[in-house]
Amino acid sequence: MYFGEQVEYIISHRWGDAPEAQERDWWRDGHTIPYEEKTWKLIHSLLHRSWFEPVWVLQETLSCNRVLLRCGRDSIPWVNLREALLVLRQKTGVPPPDISGRLFGICAGLMGPPLASSEHLLLWTRNQKCTEPQDRIYGILGLLDPRIVDELEVDYSFPVWKTYSRLVLAEKEVYQKSNLLNHCNVMTRCEDSPSWVPNWDQTIEGDNPCPSIRRLSELLSQAIASAELGDEVTREFKDCHFMNERLFTTREGYLGVSAQGLREDVEISVIHRCDLPMILRPRGSNRYEVVGPYFVHGLMLGEALEPPLEPPWKDVVPVVRGWALSYFSNAQTSELLKSDPRLGLLPTHWEEVTALDSFLPPFVFKNRENGHISLNDPRMSAEAIKQRGIMLKPPKLI
């Protein structure tokens, strides 16, 4: 593919001209590609070939950069096709809508490690074809962090939900995070499965799971007919999307978005070391059922566990070495901080260091006394939060 020879896609999730590009600036978002309708139809035909459908194809191609793809008499290095598709995906408004939608689904997996976490890879598998539902896990084992793979066992005699639950527990054990809870949904749970286990065999509806600014503006304006909502507020909701989304309000006056299945007998909860707040349904004796994740404007930057982020500080999310990291920008001085200005200094026996492991974020925390490496900020540990006078309640998820 000629386009793939003109562009470069690198590990920091950036793109630009290939070293020997004949066509400069083809990677730029606003730069028009001189393709006729016939060329776009050929690209559409290529992307809808059955080769892209099996869940196992990603592991086979990303494990070696010398893969050569053949289509009839034509051939192309896999590296060139992969770069072309990833860059083309970023060119909003250039590919026709039917191609853009297909690119969204394909490119979620094409990033591969370390650009894609296990969470991203699992989302990609949900729209791929496989013989057994367990293959949505087993089909990407070669791309996952070896520490997670060591915690798993390939056994098709296990119930599907048991295989999925082992990955959730492995991810929590290795990274001390619970982000896979973000993909739980009470409406799509596996049969006999605990509520904290996502159903990875549930297809994501639609090619692009992120609603447009226009769609969100319509959704919000319908809910608040008397309010005039500008793009700034609407964009706060831009990255939130839940299947069959539903708007809700809280007794405290917050506005949020959740999946269907929401009733008044639920509690809004912030789970420690889980990126998204969750909706839980009490089931007695401190037992809770996971309904699903939610988005609440004004609670997405840790405000439940720390003070609000006050002006002139704003959060920004640059991509560093394939990881989307939270940085904080001072609108008045242009100062950019990796450290949350609300938390103060790190404890003296901790330091932030560069991670050498490609499966870990670019920056991790090291304990000077025992050498322990943590992905999590020690200022947000359960003990540190309690010292700030915030009560934590350990629920039992069922």
C-alpha positions as a printed Julia matrix, in Angstrom:
398×3 Matrix{Float64}:
   0.0     0.0    0.0
   1.56    3.23  -1.22
   0.06    5.18   1.69
   1.88    2.94   4.2
   5.23    3.81   2.63
   4.61    7.55   3.14
   3.74    7.57   6.84
   5.32    6.45  10.1
   3.58    5.35  13.31
   5.82    5.12  16.36
   5.57    3.72  19.87
   4.73    7.06  21.48
   1.38    6.96  19.65
   2.52    9.61  17.2
   2.72    9.71  13.45
   4.55   11.63  10.75
   6.38   11.33   7.45
   8.27    8.12   6.73
  12.05    8.71   6.32
  11.89    8.22   2.53
   8.37    9.53   1.94
   7.6    10.84  -1.53
   4.33   12.42  -0.4
   4.85   14.77   2.52
   2.18   15.54   5.11
  -0.17   12.72   4.12
  -0.37   11.89   7.83
  -1.77   15.3    8.78
  -5.41   15.35   9.77
  -6.41   18.15   7.43
  -4.34   16.99   4.46
  -6.47   15.56   1.65
  -5.4    12.27   0.12
  -5.85   12.28  -3.69
  -7.83    9.03  -3.81
 -10.64    8.52  -6.3
 -13.88    6.74  -5.42
 -12.57    3.52  -7.0
  -9.56    3.51  -4.62
 -11.77    3.95  -1.54
 -13.96    1.07  -2.74
 -10.88   -1.16  -3.02
  -9.81   -0.19   0.52
 -13.34   -0.94   1.74
 -13.19   -4.36   0.08
  -9.8    -5.1    1.64
 -10.9    -4.17   5.18
 -13.98   -6.39   4.94
 -12.09   -9.52   3.93
 -12.54  -12.49   6.23
  -8.81  -12.48   7.08
  -9.39   -9.66   9.58
 -12.16  -11.49  11.45
 -10.58  -14.36  13.5
  -9.36  -13.5   16.99
  -6.11  -15.42  16.45
  -4.92  -13.32  13.49
  -3.67  -10.47  15.66
  -1.28  -12.63  17.7
   0.05  -14.26  14.54
   0.85  -10.97  12.79
   2.12   -8.87  15.71
   4.53  -11.58  16.82
   6.72  -10.96  13.76
   7.43   -7.78  11.76
   8.47   -9.73   8.65
   4.98  -10.95   7.81
   4.1   -10.55   4.13
   0.43  -10.32   3.16
  -0.74  -11.53  -0.26
  -4.0   -10.72  -2.0
  -4.21  -12.31  -5.43
  -1.0   -11.38  -7.24
  -0.28   -8.41  -4.99
   1.72   -8.43  -1.76
   2.54   -5.92   0.95
   4.66   -6.03   4.11
   2.43   -6.27   7.17
   4.35   -3.36   8.77
   3.32   -1.0    5.96
  -0.32   -2.03   6.03
  -0.47   -1.71   9.83
   1.04    1.8    9.78
  -1.26    2.86   6.96
  -4.38    1.72   8.79
  -3.34    3.28  12.11
  -2.56    6.66  10.53
  -5.63    6.59   8.3
  -7.73    5.98  11.41
  -6.53    9.32  12.84
  -7.51   11.34   9.76
 -10.98   12.41  10.83
 -13.28   13.27   7.96
 -10.94   11.9    5.25
 -11.98    8.23   4.87
 -15.65    7.67   3.94
 -17.86    6.87   6.99
 -18.14    3.15   6.22
 -14.33    2.86   6.15
 -13.86    5.01   9.28
 -16.19    2.75  11.25
 -14.33   -0.37  10.12
 -10.96    1.2   10.92
 -12.09    1.98  14.46
 -12.72   -1.7   15.21
  -9.6    -3.01  13.51
  -7.13   -0.45  14.87
  -8.05   -1.07  18.52
  -6.05   -4.28  18.22
  -3.44   -3.2   15.69
  -1.63   -1.04  18.23
  -0.5    -4.16  20.08
   1.78   -4.18  23.14
   3.11   -2.03  24.6
   0.82    0.47  22.84
  -2.27   -1.5   23.86
  -2.94   -2.75  27.37
  -4.7    -6.05  28.02
  -7.85   -3.96  28.46
  -7.58   -2.57  24.91
  -6.8    -5.99  23.46
  -9.8    -7.55  25.18
 -12.08   -4.84  23.81
 -10.77   -5.66  20.35
 -11.52   -9.38  20.74
 -15.18   -8.7   21.47
 -15.92   -8.03  17.81
 -13.73  -10.83  16.45
 -14.8   -14.32  15.48
 -13.73  -17.41  17.41
 -14.89  -21.0   17.84
 -14.91  -20.96  21.63
 -15.68  -17.92  23.84
 -12.56  -18.7   25.89
 -10.47  -17.88  22.81
 -11.11  -14.2   23.45
  -8.53  -14.7   26.21
  -6.44  -17.58  24.87
  -6.17  -15.97  21.41
  -4.15  -13.02  22.76
  -2.01  -14.74  25.42
   1.1   -14.14  23.33
   0.46  -10.38  23.51
  -0.28  -10.08  27.23
   2.15   -9.27  30.03
   3.96  -12.56  30.84
   3.22  -11.97  34.55
  -0.49  -12.12  33.77
  -0.09  -15.16  31.51
   1.69  -16.99  34.36
  -1.48  -16.63  36.44
  -3.68  -18.21  33.75
  -4.24  -21.8   32.69
  -5.51  -22.85  29.27
  -8.36  -25.24  30.0
 -11.49  -25.36  27.84
 -13.29  -27.48  30.43
 -13.67  -24.39  32.64
 -16.97  -22.52  32.37
 -16.6   -19.42  30.2
 -17.14  -17.05  33.11
 -14.45  -18.86  35.14
 -11.89  -18.22  32.39
 -12.88  -14.56  32.28
 -12.76  -14.27  36.08
  -9.22  -15.65  36.23
  -8.04  -12.86  33.97
  -9.72  -10.25  36.2
  -8.0   -11.68  39.27
  -4.64  -11.96  37.46
  -4.8    -8.33  36.35
  -5.59   -7.24  39.9
  -2.78   -9.35  41.36
  -0.11   -8.14  38.91
  -1.03   -4.45  38.62
  -2.96   -3.92  41.89
  -5.72   -2.3   39.85
  -9.36   -3.16  39.21
  -9.91   -1.48  35.86
 -11.51   -4.53  34.24
 -14.55   -3.73  36.37
 -15.08   -0.89  33.91
 -16.47   -3.42  31.43
 -19.03   -5.1   33.66
 -22.69   -4.67  32.75
 -25.61   -6.15  34.64
 -27.53   -6.54  31.36
 -24.9    -8.65  29.58
 -23.47  -10.82  32.37
 -22.48  -14.42  31.62
 -24.85  -17.05  32.98
 -24.02  -18.0   36.61
 -21.21  -15.42  36.61
 -20.38  -13.09  39.52
 -21.28   -9.49  38.73
 -17.61   -8.4   38.82
 -16.7   -10.52  35.78
 -17.06   -8.81  32.35
 -18.62  -10.77  29.52
 -15.94  -10.52  26.85
 -18.15  -12.53  24.48
 -20.59   -9.63  24.31
 -20.23   -7.8   21.01
 -19.85   -4.04  21.21
 -22.76   -2.46  19.39
 -21.76   -0.19  16.55
 -18.41    0.34  14.86
 -17.5     3.38  16.94
 -18.43    3.18  20.63
 -17.7     6.87  21.27
 -20.68    9.14  20.63
 -20.13   12.28  18.61
 -20.14   15.73  20.15
 -23.41   16.4   18.31
 -25.0    13.2   19.68
 -23.97   14.03  23.24
 -25.16   17.6   22.89
 -28.57   16.31  21.79
 -28.68   13.8   24.62
 -27.78   16.38  27.25
 -30.03   19.07  25.87
 -33.0    16.7   25.97
 -32.31   16.02  29.64
 -31.8    19.68  30.54
 -34.13   21.48  28.16
 -33.68   24.81  29.91
 -29.88   24.76  29.86
 -27.61   26.06  27.14
 -24.78   23.57  26.85
 -21.67   24.6   25.0
 -19.0    22.3   23.59
 -16.85   22.67  26.73
 -19.41   20.91  28.93
 -20.37   18.46  26.2
 -16.76   17.47  25.66
 -16.54   16.48  29.31
 -18.93   13.7   28.33
 -17.13   12.94  25.05
 -15.18    9.88  26.12
 -17.95    8.32  28.17
 -20.06    5.74  26.43
 -22.03    2.9   27.87
 -24.12    0.44  25.9
 -27.66    1.83  25.5
 -26.57    4.89  27.48
 -28.92    6.43  30.0
 -28.72    9.81  31.7
 -29.37   10.08  35.43
 -29.16   12.62  38.23
 -28.19   12.16  41.87
 -29.79   13.56  45.01
 -26.77   15.88  45.28
 -27.51   17.36  41.85
 -24.83   15.62  39.74
 -25.59   14.63  36.13
 -24.2    11.38  34.79
 -24.36    8.69  32.11
 -24.69    4.97  32.78
 -25.76    1.78  31.05
 -29.37    0.65  31.01
 -30.56   -1.35  34.01
 -30.25    1.57  36.42
 -32.87    1.89  39.16
 -33.23    4.02  42.26
 -32.12    1.18  44.58
 -28.42    1.62  43.75
 -25.41    3.41  45.19
 -22.8     5.44  43.33
 -19.39    4.19  44.46
 -15.77    5.07  43.86
 -13.77    1.85  44.04
 -10.16    2.19  45.08
  -7.77    1.8   42.1
 -10.53    1.57  39.52
 -10.47    4.3   36.86
 -14.23    4.71  36.55
 -16.74    5.14  39.36
 -19.21    2.24  39.63
 -22.89    1.76  40.33
 -23.48   -0.96  42.92
 -26.75   -2.51  44.07
 -26.86   -3.45  47.8
 -27.66   -7.12  48.42
 -27.48   -7.1   52.23
 -24.67   -7.81  54.76
 -22.23   -5.46  52.97
 -22.64   -7.48  49.76
 -23.0    -5.61  46.48
 -23.86   -6.44  42.89
 -21.97   -4.57  40.16
 -24.44   -2.81  37.87
 -21.78   -1.15  35.74
 -19.56    1.92  35.35
 -20.83    5.45  35.13
 -19.71    8.95  34.24
 -20.62   11.86  36.5
 -19.5    15.34  35.55
 -17.52   16.69  38.51
 -16.48   13.31  39.95
 -14.08   12.0   37.31
 -10.83   13.55  38.59
 -10.73   11.9   42.01
 -12.88   14.56  43.68
 -14.45   11.85  45.88
 -11.04   11.1   47.4
  -9.33   14.49  47.2
 -10.26   18.18  46.82
 -11.58   19.47  43.48
  -9.03   20.56  40.9
  -9.24   24.34  41.11
  -8.31   26.89  38.39
  -5.87   27.65  36.93
  -5.05   23.91  36.95
  -6.54   21.63  34.29
  -5.96   17.97  33.56
  -4.49   16.96  30.21
  -3.85   13.47  28.88
  -0.77   13.28  26.64
   0.35    9.89  25.35
   3.83    8.84  26.48
   5.34    5.62  25.13
   1.89    4.37  24.24
   0.31    5.19  27.62
  -2.32    7.88  28.16
  -1.07    9.59  31.32
  -2.7    12.24  33.47
  -0.74   15.49  33.52
  -1.77   18.81  35.04
  -1.42   22.11  33.21
  -1.41   25.6   34.74
  -3.4    27.82  32.35
  -1.67   30.96  33.64
   1.98   29.88  33.71
   1.87   26.97  31.18
   3.56   24.82  33.84
   3.06   21.09  33.2
   3.18   18.61  36.08
   3.09   14.81  36.16
   2.26   15.02  39.85
  -1.24   15.93  40.98
  -0.91   19.42  42.6
  -3.65   18.49  45.09
  -1.59   15.73  46.71
   1.52   17.56  47.85
   4.99   16.0   47.9
   5.75   12.29  47.73
   6.65   10.63  51.05
  10.43   10.82  51.55
  10.93    7.06  51.14
   9.25    7.04  47.72
  10.47    8.34  44.37
   9.12    8.4   40.83
  11.37    6.55  38.38
  11.39    5.61  34.7
  10.13    2.08  34.09
  12.3    -0.16  31.95
   9.57   -2.77  31.48
   7.62   -2.14  28.25
   4.44   -3.59  29.79
   4.46   -0.97  32.55
   3.67    2.76  32.33
   6.66    5.01  31.5
   6.82    6.21  35.12
   6.37    4.12  38.26
   6.96    4.59  41.99
   9.9     3.02  43.8
  10.25    2.56  47.54
  13.78    3.68  48.46
  13.85    1.43  51.54
  12.92   -1.96  50.08
  13.12   -1.37  46.31
   9.43   -2.2   45.81
   7.98   -0.96  42.5
   4.37    0.22  42.42
   2.24    1.41  39.52
   0.07    3.3   41.98
   0.82    6.66  43.58
   1.56    6.02  47.3
  -0.28    9.25  48.11
  -3.44    7.51  46.92
  -2.98    4.33  48.95
  -5.8     3.29  51.26
  -3.74    4.34  54.28
  -2.95    7.79  52.84
  -6.6     8.37  51.97
  -7.7     7.44  55.49
  -5.13    9.85  56.94
  -6.87   12.64  55.01
 -10.02   11.85  56.97
 -11.85    9.98  54.21
 -13.59    6.79  55.3
 -13.18    3.75  53.05
 -15.69    0.9   53.15
 -14.51   -2.48  51.79
 -17.54   -3.95  49.99
 -17.9    -7.6   49.02
 -18.72   -7.85  45.32
 -20.88  -10.82  44.38
